[in-house]
Amino acid sequence: MSQTPEQFHQLAKNALADKQLRANFRGAMDYLRDKRKTAFSDSDEEKQIRDLAESIRQRCLSKLPELLEQLEFNCYKNGIQVHWAENPEQANAIIAAIADEHDAKQIIKGKSMVSEEIEMNHEMAKLGIECLESDMGEYIVQLDGDKPLISSCQRFTKISRK
């Protein structure tokens, strides 16, 4: 299910040649840029906030193992079981075991790119388990037979109602 570099390059080339797709993304990026300008009209304030966010990110990354253990502990206190996997195979085996334990035929997924990274849909389909997206945009993309990505529906244009 993984793409080869050649396949990726061809898909990228096709996307770049798609005028409507480029217009959709340009419109989305202009919209987001305008929203940012409205929220942060002072460029010094924006830089301060960006710097603060980066320092928080770096601090969290430096303490990641400790923070993950803290998350696990708090999840457990709230009745949530955390599963750890070192690779996609382990992650999919854990998910398959849980689905088997509950005789699941469908899995409804929350918005997470991790499930794409481990190719969960593909692996569960091998077991006869259908994975459905709970995010509307990603569900539309799934119905189209494609993989979700950030701003998944940018590839679609508005469809007029009759």
C-alpha positions in Angstrom: 0.0 0.0 0.0 3.0 2.3 0.4 4.0 4.5 -2.5 7.4 4.3 -4.2 9.3 7.5 -4.7 8.5 7.2 -8.4 4.7 6.9 -7.7 4.9 9.9 -5.3 6.7 12.0 -7.9 4.1 11.2 -10.6 1.2 11.9 -8.2 2.9 15.2 -7.3 3.4 16.1 -10.9 -0.2 15.3 -11.7 -1.4 17.4 -8.7 0.7 20.4 -9.8 -0.7 20.2 -13.3 -4.3 20.2 -12.0 -5.4 23.9 -12.3 -8.6 23.4 -10.2 -6.7 21.7 -7.4 -4.1 24.5 -7.4 -6.9 27.1 -7.3 -8.6 25.3 -4.4 -5.4 25.3 -2.4 -4.5 28.9 -3.3 -8.0 30.0 -2.1 -7.6 28.0 1.1 -4.1 29.4 1.8 -5.2 33.0 1.0 -8.1 32.5 3.4 -5.8 31.2 6.2 -3.2 33.9 5.6 -6.0 36.6 5.8 -7.3 35.1 9.1 -3.7 35.2 10.5 -3.3 38.8 9.5 -6.6 39.6 11.2 -5.7 37.8 14.4 -2.1 39.1 14.5 -2.0 42.5 12.9 1.2 43.3 14.9 4.0 41.3 13.4 6.1 41.7 16.6 3.3 40.1 18.7 3.0 37.3 16.2 6.8 36.6 16.4 6.6 36.6 20.2 3.7 34.1 20.1 5.6 31.9 17.6 8.7 32.0 19.7 6.8 31.0 22.8 5.0 28.2 21.0 8.4 26.9 19.7 9.9 27.0 23.2 6.9 25.0 24.6 7.3 22.5 21.8 11.0 22.1 22.5 10.4 21.7 26.2 7.7 19.1 25.6 9.9 17.1 23.2 12.8 17.1 25.7 10.4 15.6 28.3 8.4 13.4 25.9 9.0 10.0 27.6 8.0 11.4 31.0 4.9 13.2 29.5 3.8 10.0 27.7 4.0 8.1 31.0 2.0 10.9 32.7 -0.6 10.7 29.9 -0.8 6.9 30.3 -1.3 7.3 34.1 -4.0 9.9 33.7 -5.8 7.9 31.1 -5.7 4.8 33.3 -7.1 6.8 36.2 -10.0 7.7 33.9 -10.7 4.1 32.8 -8.8 4.3 29.5 -6.4 1.6 28.5 -3.3 2.7 26.6 -1.5 0.4 24.2 2.1 0.9 23.2 3.5 -0.2 19.8 6.9 0.2 18.4 6.0 -0.2 14.7 3.0 -0.4 12.4 2.9 -4.2 12.6 2.5 -4.1 16.4 0.0 -1.3 16.3 -2.2 -3.1 13.7 -1.9 -6.4 15.7 -3.1 -4.7 18.8 -6.1 -3.1 16.9 -6.9 -6.4 15.3 -6.9 -8.2 18.7 -9.2 -5.6 20.2 -11.5 -5.9 17.1 -11.5 -9.7 17.3 -12.2 -9.6 21.1 -15.3 -7.6 20.3 -16.2 -9.4 17.1 -16.1 -6.1 15.3 -16.9 -5.8 11.7 -16.5 -2.0 11.5 -14.2 0.5 13.2 -15.0 4.2 13.4 -11.8 6.2 13.4 -11.3 9.6 15.1 -9.2 12.1 13.1 -5.7 10.8 13.2 -2.9 10.7 10.7 -1.4 7.9 12.7 -4.0 5.5 11.3 -2.8 6.5 7.8 0.8 6.1 8.7 0.3 2.5 9.9 -2.1 1.8 7.0 -4.8 0.7 9.4 -7.6 0.7 6.8 -5.7 -1.6 4.5 -4.6 -4.0 7.3 -8.0 -4.2 8.8 -9.6 -4.8 5.4 -7.4 -7.9 5.1 -9.2 -9.2 8.2 -12.7 -8.3 6.8 -13.0 -5.2 9.0 -14.2 -2.0 7.5 -12.7 1.3 8.8 -14.8 4.4 8.5 -13.7 8.0 9.0 -15.6 10.0 11.6 -14.3 13.3 10.2 -16.7 14.5 7.4 -14.0 15.8 5.1 -11.9 12.6 5.4 -15.1 10.5 5.0 -15.9 12.2 1.7 -12.3 11.5 0.6 -12.6 7.9 1.7 -15.8 7.5 -0.3 -13.9 8.8 -3.3 -11.4 6.0 -2.7 -8.5 8.2 -1.8 -6.4 8.7 1.3 -7.0 11.6 3.6 -4.5 14.4 4.1 -4.4 17.8 5.8 -7.3 19.8 4.3 -8.5 16.7 2.5 -11.5 18.2 0.7 -9.4 20.9 -1.0 -9.3 18.7 -4.1 -13.1 19.0 -4.5 -15.0 22.0 -5.8 -18.5 23.0 -4.7 -21.3 21.0 -6.2 -24.5 23.0 -6.9 -27.8 21.6 -5.6 -30.7 21.3 -8.0 
